Amino acid sequence: MAKAKTGDRYVCDECGMVVSVEEPCTCDACGIVCCDLPMVKAPGAARKAKKKAAPAKAKKAKAARR
């Protein structure tokens, strides 16, 4: 498995649990496991995570100006 990067999402094919990476991995190879099986990277996960984070940042900035 490749290095896990901030914003990556992994899904368990067995139970459907989703894991979002908040801190980048510094290991050579990162193995995220659930139900005794390696989790698979969700397609387009980093892009979706960035999209979701952008509106939240804008709201915080707006609230700070008040």
URPE-V958288 format. One record per residue. N is the residue number from 0. RES is the residue in one small letter. OMEGA is omega in degrees with one decimal (999 if undefined). Layout:
N_RES_OMEGA, N_RES_OMEGA
This chain:
0_m_-179.2, 1_a_178.2, 2_k_175.7, 3_a_-177.9, 4_k_177.5, 5_t_179.5, 6_g_177.6, 7_d_176.0, 8_r_179.1, 9_y_-177.0, 10_v_174.8, 11_c_179.6, 12_d_-176.8, 13_e_-174.3, 14_c_177.8, 15_g_179.4, 16_m_-179.6, 17_v_177.6, 18_v_175.7, 19_s_-178.9, 20_v_178.9, 21_e_177.8, 22_e_-179.7, 23_p_-179.8, 24_c_178.7, 25_t_179.0, 26_c_174.7, 27_d_177.1, 28_a_-176.3, 29_c_179.2, 30_g_177.8, 31_i_-172.2, 32_v_174.6, 33_c_-179.4, 34_c_-179.2, 35_d_178.1, 36_l_176.3, 37_p_178.7, 38_m_-178.9, 39_v_179.9, 40_k_178.3, 41_a_-178.8, 42_p_177.1, 43_g_-173.4, 44_a_-176.8, 45_a_179.5, 46_r_179.0, 47_k_-179.7, 48_a_179.2, 49_k_179.5, 50_k_-179.6, 51_k_-176.8, 52_a_-176.0, 53_a_179.6, 54_p_-179.9, 55_a_179.2, 56_k_-179.4, 57_a_179.3, 58_k_179.6, 59_k_-179.6, 60_a_-179.7, 61_k_-179.7, 62_a_-179.3, 63_a_-179.5, 64_r_-175.5, 65_r_999
